[in-house]
Amino acid sequence: MIQFPHRKLLIAAACAAFLGTAFAAPDASIAALAAKEKPALLETLKELVSIESGSRDLDGLEKISDLIAARFKALGGEVELIDPSAEAYRMEDTPEKIGRVVRATFKGTGKKKILLIAHMDTVYTVGMLNKQPFRIDGDKAYGLGIADDKQGVAVITHIVSMLQAMKFKEYGTLTVLINGDEEISSPGARSLITRMGSEHDAVLSFEGASVKDDKLSLATAGIASVTLNVTGKASHAGSAPELGVNALYELSHQVLQMRDLSDPATGLKMNWTISKSGTNRNVIPASATAAADVRVLKVSDYDRIEQQVNERVKKQLIPEAKVELKFERRRPPLESSEASIAMARHAQRIYKDELGLPLGADDKAAGGGTDAAFAALKTKAPVVERFGLQGFGAHSADAEYVLVNSIEPRLYLGTRMVMDLARGKASSGN
């Protein structure tokens, strides 16, 4: 029996023909598989969303990683469950134990090594699932963590399923990496992601695209933090203030002398956002703390801003106060490259020429940081973000959803990208 592309793809082709635009018909076998996988993907989403998996919920992360590992093992992958705790980059909020990473490896007959990444953890705490279980309302599938980033896990799962159904193995290695600590800045998985990125010929990251502006990301901002801890000496504020060492005065001095380090010309931003001091109105404060948010567009800007704050902090108002500064590189920026631009353009051609759909590709950093930046840190290979479904409401407690109608186009795109990358086409500009 002849299988035809999904109705939506046929309509897109008809519209393009009517408008007189160049349009190559979609690959019928891939389109048919994408249509077939759509209901299965929705079931996968329901399974994933129904397991609470906050970044600090080890029980939930164990449960969901077991499920993901079993799915990729059933698809024929060599599956490992990796505990990244030992090699974690320790920040102030890094838990002692970190959720496991699922790595699935599929061996092929070709030479190209392709890496697909997503994350299974969410920002939500245990018990919140009861208020927003998985549900479908029209073209929207709702659920906690569904857009960020359980859709990414589901899309990768069903791309692999489609490739297996077609018996496509022209890649050398197809690797899937799903981590459980992205929402806390990937302290455990970052070194593994960086290493895997350097060992592959291309990286596709499956964070979701926006419902308002469907586009891939070629650049994201780097995120760092500065923490100041000042220790002084308590004393009675009324009868003996001179015997104290006012930690608040010293903290205020430090914050003010580091208020002008932002550099609009390079996109570097440093803003003090949190401060706390003292215990009682009538006590000279013995301690004070402050925190600043730092954003950079280039890895080299981290070195510059860190050097500047370390130099400024030496200038104290009160010599007797003890001042400690900690600079944490929470995420590097994802910097656009010629290789990434070429791969994104190839994806755009597939979307436009075969599906009749627009797809942006933005090299301007916007939004939060992603694991794609770690994957790109030590490689010249293409790394492109937002191959996932269109969605909305990430980190909200009651409005997170993905667009059901974006499932088939994204499955088609992801599958075609893997096939073309394996054949050496997707980053050549041909």
Rosetta blueprint (number, residue, H / E / L):
1 M L
2 I L
3 Q L
4 F L
5 P L
6 H L
7 R H
8 K H
9 L H
10 L H
11 I H
12 A H
13 A H
14 A H
15 C H
16 A H
17 A H
18 F H
19 L H
20 G L
21 T L
22 A L
23 F L
24 A L
25 A L
26 P L
27 D L
28 A H
29 S H
30 I H
31 A H
32 A H
33 L H
34 A H
35 A H
36 K H
37 E H
38 K H
39 P H
40 A H
41 L H
42 L H
43 E H
44 T H
45 L H
46 K H
47 E H
48 L H
49 V H
50 S L
51 I L
52 E L
53 S L
54 G E
55 S L
56 R L
57 D L
58 L H
59 D H
60 G H
61 L H
62 E H
63 K H
64 I H
65 S H
66 D H
67 L H
68 I H
69 A H
70 A H
71 R H
72 F H
73 K H
74 A H
75 L L
76 G L
77 G L
78 E E
79 V E
80 E E
81 L E
82 I E
83 D L
84 P L
85 S H
86 A H
87 E H
88 A L
89 Y L
90 R L
91 M L
92 E L
93 D L
94 T L
95 P L
96 E L
97 K L
98 I L
99 G L
100 R L
101 V E
102 V E
103 R E
104 A E
105 T E
106 F E
107 K E
108 G L
109 T L
110 G L
111 K L
112 K L
113 K E
114 I E
115 L E
116 L E
117 I E
118 A E
119 H E
120 M L
121 D L
122 T E
123 V L
124 Y L
125 T L
126 V L
127 G L
128 M H
129 L H
130 N H
131 K H
132 Q L
133 P L
134 F L
135 R E
136 I E
137 D E
138 G L
139 D L
140 K E
141 A E
142 Y E
143 G L
144 L L
145 G L
146 I H
147 A H
148 D H
149 D H
150 K H
151 Q H
152 G H
153 V H
154 A H
155 V H
156 I H
157 T H
158 H H
159 I H
160 V H
161 S H
162 M H
163 L H
164 Q H
165 A H
166 M L
167 K L
168 F L
169 K L
170 E L
171 Y L
172 G L
173 T E
174 L E
175 T E
176 V E
177 L E
178 I E
179 N E
180 G L
181 D L
182 E H
183 E H
184 I H
185 S L
186 S L
187 P L
188 G L
189 A L
190 R H
191 S H
192 L H
193 I H
194 T H
195 R H
196 M H
197 G H
198 S H
199 E H
200 H L
201 D L
202 A E
203 V E
204 L E
205 S E
206 F L
207 E L
208 G L
209 A E
210 S E
211 V L
212 K L
213 D L
214 D L
215 K E
216 L E
217 S E
218 L L
219 A L
220 T E
221 A L
222 G E
223 I E
224 A E
225 S E
226 V E
227 T E
228 L E
229 N E
230 V E
231 T E
232 G L
233 K E
234 A L
235 S L
236 H E
237 A L
238 G L
239 S L
240 A L
241 P H
242 E H
243 L H
244 G L
245 V E
246 N L
247 A H
248 L H
249 Y H
250 E H
251 L H
252 S H
253 H H
254 Q H
255 V H
256 L H
257 Q H
258 M L
259 R L
260 D L
261 L L
262 S L
263 D E
264 P L
265 A L
266 T L
267 G L
268 L E
269 K E
270 M E
271 N E
272 W E
273 T E
274 I E
275 S E
276 K E
277 S E
278 G L
279 T L
280 N L
281 R L
282 N L
283 V E
284 I L
285 P L
286 A L
287 S E
288 A E
289 T E
290 A E
291 A E
292 A E
293 D E
294 V E
295 R E
296 V E
297 L L
298 K L
299 V H
300 S H
301 D H
302 Y H
303 D H
304 R H
305 I H
306 E H
307 Q H
308 Q H
309 V H
310 N H
311 E H
312 R H
313 V L
314 K L
315 K L
316 Q L
317 L L
318 I L
319 P L
320 E L
321 A L
322 K E
323 V E
324 E E
325 L E
326 K E
327 F E
328 E E
329 R E
330 R E
331 R E
332 P L
333 P L
334 L E
335 E L
336 S L
337 S L
338 E H
339 A H
340 S H
341 I H
342 A H
343 M H
344 A H
345 R H
346 H H
347 A H
348 Q H
349 R H
350 I H
351 Y H
352 K H
353 D H
354 E H
355 L H
356 G L
357 L L
358 P L
359 L L
360 G E
361 A E
362 D E
363 D L
364 K L
365 A L
366 A L
367 G L
368 G L
369 G L
370 T L
371 D L
372 A H
373 A H
374 F H
375 A H
376 A H
377 L L
378 K L
379 T L
380 K L
381 A L
382 P L
383 V E
384 V E
385 E E
386 R L
387 F L
388 G L
389 L L
390 Q E
391 G E
392 F E
393 G L
394 A L
395 H L
396 S L
397 A L
398 D L
399 A L
400 E L
401 Y E
402 V E
403 L E
404 V H
405 N H
406 S H
407 I H
408 E H
409 P H
410 R H
411 L H
412 Y H
413 L H
414 G H
415 T H
416 R H
417 M H
418 V H
419 M H
420 D H
421 L H
422 A H
423 R L
424 G L
425 K L
426 A L
427 S L
428 S L
429 G L
430 N L
